[in-house]
Amino acid sequence: MSRRRDRERYEAMRRLDPDYRGFRGHSSEPRAVVEPLEPVTCTVCGRTRNVPQSIASEQRDSFVCSRCQETGRQEPEGAAAEAQAE
């Protein structure tokens, strides 16, 4: 790659992250600390989702995944089916 393209790529990265210092080699660790994920079952759809441990510890018994929140579903599928049958 040419120096011009390298310089343009570096400048683009600096615009996104002003603290970007450039590539420091494969042996260096990334700066960002990623919080470990933990599997939690959604109380609405019953699917297991990987969420950060802080959320998992707070909402383990009442966790509603983002997909169910977007669709507006707030009760488990089994409860909705039973309510319609009555």
LINHU-V187262 format. One line per field, one symbol per residue. burial: 1 if it has 24 or more other C-alpha atoms within 12 Angstrom, else 0. A space follows every 10 residues. Layout:
burial = ???
//
This chain:
burial = 0000000000 0000000000 0000000000 0000000001 0111100010 1000010000 0011100000 0000000000 000000
//
